[in-house]
């Protein structure tokens, strides 16, 4: 049943057992009717969907053994076959690490959306900013906020303090509503916030629409300051980069 050496096949049992010896073979009379799920897509043991645990157990030289302990690994591999994924190509070590990174960021995003909706998401951003700029982050978000959720202050190359206005949004899909850009402008024009030299929007939307990006560029020109938007991927990379220190701080606080 192997399409070629060191390749795997997956079969689904579709019928009952019978005993019927093929005269030409004079053996192998035990027959269990099955359907081959990947006749044209033999599984390479080093593909991205095959776990290290499966590769290890497949070294067993016997005809039959139990894989119950690898149920999750098998489900993932079978799903990849059924979805028509490319399981017949080996994955490089770099690709494996990228695959792990994708799984980690996906899990992280799901956890954030489940446990830090709405204003609770601001807790994460405040903690991250305070890791980078200790004692220089002010939370300004409230019912009467004046354009910014946070203001953080840094010294420029001449030692002059400059401020960055931050807006935070837990959004999904494509960002089209330009409200966070309007809020950055409100913060810039607010006399209570001095020396606003940049704007930063942190959101969990996948990307911004053409209209959103157009307004961002126009606002940069209007105010004469850079305005950066961290969409989901940039935000998750930012979070992972500082997550250990953030968690250690919470443990000791």
C-alpha positions in Angstrom: 0.0 0.0 0.0 3.0 2.3 0.0 3.2 4.5 -3.2 7.0 4.7 -2.9 9.6 4.1 -0.2 9.4 6.3 2.8 6.0 7.7 1.9 2.7 7.3 3.8 -0.8 6.5 2.7 -4.0 7.0 4.7 -6.9 4.7 4.2 -10.5 5.0 5.5 -12.3 1.7 6.4 -15.5 1.5 4.3 -16.6 -2.1 4.7 -16.4 -5.2 6.9 -13.8 -7.9 7.2 -13.5 -11.0 5.0 -10.9 -13.7 4.4 -10.1 -14.4 0.8 -6.7 -15.6 -0.4 -5.4 -14.5 -3.8 -4.0 -17.6 -5.5 -1.2 -15.6 -7.0 -0.1 -14.3 -3.6 -0.8 -17.4 -1.5 -1.0 -15.1 1.5 -2.6 -11.9 2.7 -6.0 -13.4 3.0 -7.2 -11.0 5.7 -9.1 -8.3 3.9 -10.7 -5.1 5.3 -12.4 -3.0 2.7 -11.0 0.5 2.6 -10.7 3.7 0.5 -7.3 5.3 -0.1 -7.6 9.0 0.7 -4.4 10.2 -0.9 -3.8 8.0 -4.0 -2.2 11.0 -5.9 -0.7 12.8 -2.9 1.6 10.5 -1.0 2.6 11.9 2.4 6.2 12.9 2.9 7.2 12.3 6.6 8.9 15.7 6.6 5.9 17.7 5.4 4.6 20.5 7.6 1.5 18.6 8.6 3.3 15.5 9.9 4.4 15.8 13.5 7.7 14.6 14.9 5.8 12.1 17.1 4.3 10.5 14.0 7.7 10.3 12.3 9.1 8.6 15.4 6.4 6.0 15.7 6.4 5.2 12.0 9.9 3.6 12.5 8.1 0.6 14.0 8.7 -2.3 11.7 5.6 -4.4 12.6 2.5 -4.7 10.4 0.0 -3.3 13.0 0.2 -1.0 16.0 -2.0 1.4 17.9 -1.9 5.1 17.2 -4.5 6.3 19.7 -2.0 8.4 21.6 -1.4 10.3 18.4 -5.0 11.2 17.8 -4.5 14.9 17.5 -1.5 14.5 15.2 -3.5 12.1 13.0 -6.5 14.4 12.8 -4.3 17.3 11.7 -2.7 15.2 9.0 -5.9 13.6 7.7 -7.5 17.1 7.6 -4.6 18.3 5.5 -5.1 15.4 3.1 -8.9 16.0 2.9 -8.3 19.7 2.3 -5.9 18.9 -0.6 -2.9 20.5 1.1 0.6 19.8 -0.2 1.6 16.9 2.0 4.0 15.3 -0.5 6.8 17.9 -0.1 9.4 18.0 2.6 9.5 21.1 4.8 12.8 22.8 5.6 13.8 23.5 9.1 13.2 27.2 8.5 9.7 26.4 7.2 9.0 24.4 10.3 9.9 27.3 12.5 7.7 29.6 10.5 4.9 27.0 10.9 5.4 27.0 14.6 5.3 30.8 14.6 2.0 30.9 12.7 0.5 28.4 15.2 1.7 30.5 18.2 0.4 33.8 16.7 -3.0 32.2 15.8 -3.4 30.9 19.4 -2.3 34.2 20.8 -4.8 36.1 18.7 -7.7 33.8 19.7 -6.8 34.2 23.4 -6.7 38.0 23.1 -10.1 38.2 21.4 -11.7 35.8 23.9 -10.3 37.5 27.0 -9.5 41.1 26.3 -12.4 42.6 24.4 -13.2 46.3 24.3 -11.4 48.5 26.8 -9.7 45.5 28.4 -7.5 45.3 25.3 -6.0 48.7 26.4 -4.5 46.8 29.4 -2.3 44.8 27.1 -1.2 47.9 25.2 -0.4 49.9 28.3 1.7 47.0 29.7 3.7 46.7 26.5 4.3 50.4 26.2 5.4 50.6 29.9 7.9 47.8 29.2 9.6 49.9 26.5 9.0 53.4 28.0 8.9 52.9 31.8 7.3 55.8 33.7 6.7 57.6 30.4 3.2 56.3 29.5 0.0 58.1 30.4 -3.4 56.5 30.0 -5.8 59.1 28.8 -8.7 56.9 27.6 -12.1 57.6 29.2 -15.6 58.6 28.3 -14.2 62.1 27.9 -11.0 61.2 26.2 -9.6 63.9 23.9 -8.2 61.9 21.0 -5.7 59.5 22.5 -6.0 56.3 24.5 -2.3 56.8 25.6 0.4 59.3 25.4 3.9 58.2 25.7 6.9 60.5 25.9 10.5 60.0 24.7 13.5 62.2 24.3 14.7 63.0 20.8 18.4 63.1 19.8 18.7 66.5 21.4 17.2 65.5 24.7 14.0 67.3 24.0 10.8 65.4 25.1 8.4 64.5 22.4 5.0 62.8 22.7 3.3 60.1 20.7 -0.5 59.8 20.6 -1.8 56.2 20.6 -5.2 54.9 19.6 -6.1 51.3 20.2 -8.9 49.3 18.4 -9.9 45.6 18.7 -11.3 45.3 15.2 -11.6 42.5 12.7 -11.4 42.2 8.9 -10.4 45.3 6.9 -10.3 48.7 8.7 -12.4 51.2 6.7 -13.8 53.5 9.4 -11.3 56.4 9.8 -12.4 57.3 13.4 -9.0 56.4 14.9 -7.3 58.8 12.5 -9.7 61.5 13.5 -8.9 60.8 17.1 -5.2 61.2 16.4 -5.9 64.6 14.9 -8.0 65.5 17.9 -5.1 64.7 20.2 -2.7 66.7 18.1 -4.9 69.7 18.3 -5.6 69.3 22.0 -3.7 72.0 24.0 -3.6 69.6 27.0 -1.2 67.4 25.0 2.1 69.1 24.3 4.7 68.2 21.8 2.8 65.6 19.9 5.3 64.5 17.2 3.8 61.3 15.9 0.6 59.2 15.9 0.3 55.5 16.4 -2.8 53.4 15.8 -2.6 49.8 17.1 -5.4 47.5 15.9 -6.2 43.9 15.3 -7.8 44.4 11.9 -6.1 42.4 9.1 -5.4 45.6 7.0 -6.7 49.0 6.1 -8.9 49.8 3.1 -7.6 52.0 0.3 -9.7 54.8 1.7 -8.3 54.4 5.2 -4.7 54.4 3.9 -5.5 57.5 1.7 -6.8 59.4 4.7 -3.8 58.4 6.8 -1.4 59.8 4.2 -3.4 63.0 3.9 -3.5 63.4 7.6 0.3 63.0 7.8 0.7 65.8 5.3 -1.9 68.0 7.0 -0.3 67.7 10.5 3.3 67.3 9.4 3.9 64.3 11.6 4.3 60.5 10.9 1.3 58.4 11.6 1.9 54.7 11.8 -0.7 51.9 11.9 0.1 48.5 13.4 -2.3 46.0 11.9 -2.8 42.5 13.3 0.5 41.0 12.0 2.6 43.9 13.1 0.9 44.0 16.5 1.3 40.3 17.2 5.0 40.5 16.3 5.3 43.5 18.6 3.5 41.6 21.4 5.6 38.4 21.0 8.8 40.5 21.1 8.0 41.8 24.5 5.7 39.2 25.9 8.2 37.5 28.3 9.1 40.7 30.0 5.5 41.7 30.2 4.4 38.5 31.8 7.4 38.5 34.2 6.4 42.0 35.3 2.8 40.9 36.0 4.1 38.0 38.1 6.1 40.2 40.4 3.6 43.1 40.6 
